[in-house]
Amino acid sequence: MYYKDEHRTVGSPLSQVRLRQLVQGLAAREHEWLSLVRYDRNRRWYQRLTWDDDHEVWLLSWLPGQRTGFHDHGDSAGAVAVARGILRERTAAGRRPGPSVPVLRGEVRSFGPRHVHDVINASVQPARLPPASYHLRIIVMCVEGYTSSLAAASLQDLGVAGATDLAGGFRAWQRAGLPVVAGPVALGPVAPGPVAPG
């Protein structure tokens, strides 16, 4: 789950409406933060993205069952946007916990100072990966094995323990004389040099 949380200090010019607009806009621009997301099996993960005199922006992720616990944001107002997955939020108005309500992907919530809530990933899977991905053996391959090593490590960071890469990449496969079947378009032998994105 990704959670954008933007707070303002008391007396700043940012209203709850403006906070909602800021987090909604950032949540929609995944290319700016998606590569930063990590999952931690022991606790929810978070990282501050930006801050200045009148606000902070935090990026958070949860695995199933992880939660914030009841907490408040002091004298700060805030807004939350769920960019991936589904969370459940319980508020405690008057110090009495209410029922939990879903916060769906794309939904934005804002709150004022002294807002008390608990947020949990009550789903059966983390965001981004289907449950079957955790039980698959995934072998990532690139031309020489450098990029695939990074990709396999990223998958492992996301909880896909069976992810690995092919040492030496496609070139090592060819040198070992292992079978290669051409697809609809035969590209010929792999030559040294940069590979164009495709």
C-alpha positions as CSV (number, residue, x, y, z in Angstrom):
1,M,0.0,0.0,0.0
2,Y,1.3,3.4,-0.7
3,Y,0.2,6.2,1.5
4,K,0.8,9.9,0.9
5,D,0.5,12.0,4.0
6,E,0.9,15.7,3.8
7,H,0.8,17.8,7.0
8,R,0.6,21.5,7.5
9,T,1.7,23.4,10.6
10,V,-0.9,25.5,12.5
11,G,-1.1,28.9,11.0
12,S,0.2,28.0,7.6
13,P,-1.7,29.0,4.4
14,L,-2.3,25.4,3.3
15,S,-6.0,24.5,3.7
16,Q,-7.3,20.9,3.8
17,V,-8.5,21.4,0.3
18,R,-5.0,22.3,-0.9
19,L,-3.5,19.4,1.0
20,R,-6.0,17.1,-0.7
21,Q,-5.0,18.5,-4.1
22,L,-1.3,18.1,-3.4
23,V,-1.4,14.4,-2.3
24,Q,-3.9,13.5,-5.1
25,G,-1.6,15.0,-7.7
26,L,1.5,13.3,-6.3
27,A,-0.3,9.9,-6.0
28,A,-1.2,10.1,-9.7
29,R,2.5,10.8,-10.7
30,E,3.8,7.3,-9.8
31,H,7.0,7.9,-11.9
32,E,8.2,10.3,-9.2
33,W,8.1,7.9,-6.3
34,L,7.3,4.3,-7.3
35,S,11.0,3.2,-7.5
36,L,11.4,4.4,-3.8
37,V,8.8,2.0,-2.3
38,R,10.1,-0.8,-0.1
39,Y,8.3,-3.5,1.9
40,D,9.5,-4.5,5.3
41,R,8.2,-7.8,6.8
42,N,8.7,-6.6,10.3
43,R,7.0,-3.2,10.2
44,R,5.4,-0.7,7.9
45,W,7.9,1.2,5.7
46,Y,8.0,5.0,5.3
47,Q,10.2,7.7,3.8
48,R,9.8,11.4,3.8
49,L,9.7,12.7,0.2
50,T,9.7,16.4,0.7
51,W,9.4,19.0,3.4
52,D,9.5,22.8,3.8
53,D,8.2,25.4,6.2
54,D,4.5,24.6,5.7
55,H,4.3,20.9,4.8
56,E,5.8,17.5,4.7
57,V,5.1,14.6,2.3
58,W,5.6,11.0,3.4
59,L,5.4,7.8,1.3
60,L,4.4,4.6,3.3
61,S,3.8,1.0,2.5
62,W,2.2,-1.9,4.4
63,L,2.2,-5.6,4.0
64,P,-1.0,-7.5,5.0
65,G,-1.7,-7.1,8.7
66,Q,0.6,-4.1,9.3
67,R,-0.8,-1.1,10.9
68,T,0.0,2.3,12.2
69,G,-1.7,1.9,15.6
70,F,-3.9,4.7,17.0
71,H,-2.0,8.0,16.7
72,D,-2.6,11.7,16.1
73,H,-0.8,14.3,14.1
74,G,-0.6,16.9,16.9
75,D,-1.4,20.4,15.7
76,S,-1.0,19.4,12.0
77,A,-3.8,19.0,9.5
78,G,-3.2,16.4,6.8
79,A,-4.4,14.5,3.8
80,V,-4.0,10.9,2.7
81,A,-4.1,9.4,-0.8
82,V,-4.1,5.7,-1.4
83,A,-2.1,5.2,-4.7
84,R,-2.2,1.4,-4.7
85,G,-4.2,-1.2,-2.9
86,I,-6.8,-0.8,-0.1
87,L,-6.4,0.3,3.4
88,R,-8.8,0.4,6.3
89,E,-9.0,3.3,8.7
90,R,-10.5,3.6,12.2
91,T,-10.9,6.9,13.7
92,A,-11.3,7.7,17.4
93,A,-13.4,10.8,17.8
94,G,-13.7,11.7,21.4
95,R,-11.2,8.9,22.2
96,R,-13.7,6.2,21.3
97,P,-12.7,4.0,18.4
98,G,-15.3,3.8,15.6
99,P,-15.8,1.1,13.0
100,S,-13.1,0.6,10.3
101,V,-13.9,1.9,6.9
102,P,-12.1,1.1,3.6
103,V,-9.9,3.7,1.9
104,L,-9.8,2.6,-1.7
105,R,-7.2,3.2,-4.4
106,G,-7.5,6.8,-5.7
107,E,-9.4,7.9,-2.6
108,V,-8.2,11.0,-0.7
109,R,-9.0,11.8,2.9
110,S,-8.1,15.0,4.7
111,F,-8.2,15.7,8.4
112,G,-7.7,18.5,10.9
113,P,-5.5,18.9,13.9
114,R,-5.8,16.3,16.7
115,H,-7.3,13.7,14.3
116,V,-6.8,10.3,15.9
117,H,-6.8,7.2,13.6
118,D,-5.4,3.8,13.0
119,V,-4.6,2.6,9.4
120,I,-4.2,-1.1,8.5
121,N,-3.6,-3.2,5.4
122,A,-6.4,-5.6,6.1
123,S,-6.2,-7.3,2.7
124,V,-4.7,-10.7,2.1
125,Q,-2.0,-9.4,-0.2
126,P,0.4,-6.5,-0.5
127,A,-0.2,-3.9,-3.2
128,R,1.4,-4.3,-6.6
129,L,2.0,-8.1,-6.7
130,P,-0.7,-10.8,-7.1
131,P,-0.6,-13.5,-4.4
132,A,0.7,-16.1,-6.8
133,S,3.9,-14.1,-7.4
134,Y,5.1,-15.0,-4.0
135,H,5.1,-18.7,-4.7
136,L,6.6,-18.6,-8.2
137,R,10.2,-19.1,-9.2
138,I,11.0,-16.1,-11.3
139,I,14.2,-16.0,-13.4
140,V,15.0,-12.6,-14.8
141,M,17.4,-12.4,-17.8
142,C,19.0,-9.5,-19.7
143,V,21.9,-9.4,-22.2
144,E,24.8,-9.7,-19.8
145,G,23.3,-10.2,-16.4
146,Y,23.9,-6.8,-14.8
147,T,20.4,-5.3,-15.1
148,S,18.7,-8.6,-14.3
149,S,20.6,-8.9,-11.0
150,L,19.2,-5.5,-10.0
151,A,15.7,-6.5,-11.1
152,A,15.9,-9.8,-9.2
153,A,17.1,-8.0,-6.1
154,S,14.2,-5.5,-6.4
155,L,11.7,-8.4,-6.7
156,Q,13.2,-10.0,-3.6
157,D,12.8,-6.6,-1.7
158,L,9.1,-6.7,-2.6
159,G,8.8,-10.2,-1.1
160,V,9.2,-12.4,-4.1
161,A,11.7,-14.8,-2.4
162,G,11.9,-17.1,-5.5
163,A,13.3,-14.3,-7.8
164,T,16.8,-14.8,-9.2
165,D,18.7,-14.0,-12.4
166,L,20.7,-15.8,-15.0
167,A,24.4,-15.3,-14.3
168,G,26.0,-13.8,-17.4
169,G,22.6,-13.2,-19.0
170,F,21.6,-14.2,-22.6
171,R,25.2,-14.2,-23.8
172,A,26.2,-16.8,-21.2
173,W,23.2,-18.9,-22.2
174,Q,24.4,-18.7,-25.9
175,R,28.1,-19.5,-25.0
176,A,26.9,-22.6,-23.1
177,G,25.3,-23.9,-26.2
178,L,21.8,-23.9,-24.7
179,P,18.8,-23.8,-27.0
180,V,17.7,-20.6,-28.5
181,V,14.4,-20.4,-30.4
182,A,13.8,-17.4,-32.6
183,G,10.5,-15.6,-32.3
184,P,8.5,-14.2,-35.1
185,V,11.3,-11.7,-35.9
186,A,14.9,-13.1,-35.8
187,L,17.2,-10.4,-34.5
188,G,20.4,-12.2,-35.2
189,P,23.3,-12.6,-32.8
190,V,23.6,-10.3,-29.8
191,A,26.3,-7.7,-30.4
192,P,28.1,-5.6,-27.7
193,G,26.7,-2.1,-27.2
194,P,23.7,-0.4,-25.7
195,V,20.3,-1.9,-25.9
196,A,17.5,0.4,-27.0
197,P,14.4,0.4,-24.8
198,G,11.6,-1.4,-26.4
